[in-house]
């Protein structure tokens, strides 16, 4: 075979591989061939948009990003395992991250006497961060133990920062004891909404001391605290 024939065969082979790569990766006609080929056929194509496209609402996730329904299904399974009302678990995820498995961390600044504390350079002091789908607070990571659905103790690991399922498991495990406490304290006369509100106040503040925060209400009968108010609105929609 001549050199020119080998070159032609190589070009044809690369052309076919490029077309296959376009099909698999979802490349558009605007993506130049030289860019696709230079990246290699087994590599992810470079991101060309500032924000990733919204995940499909179909039954299958793409590129490792779960659909909303897949997230809800997993949360529902956890709720069942922990004997929690699914509505409560969904509403907490909704209030914390709008059920977003890729929610960015939220920074909590340190306060003293109602004012933000600053360091010597004038920068605000960070008290903690909340991560992911359930906005699990950094104070829970590798500190103390919680229990899984079978009652076995485990520690919340660093994976809650990047693994949405680990984040969901940690969040629901933290919800469970708060819910049990609400059931015990409020008694049989309380409504499911009463249980849910106390559970969320404790979860959101991270302490039993503030579990009754939701009881402070505005004249409209809704909670005074913005987080509790937002949660109750979300809860009533599920």
Order of alpha helices (4+ residues) and beta strands (2+ residues): alpha-alpha-alpha-alpha-beta-beta-beta-beta-beta-beta-beta-alpha-alpha-alpha
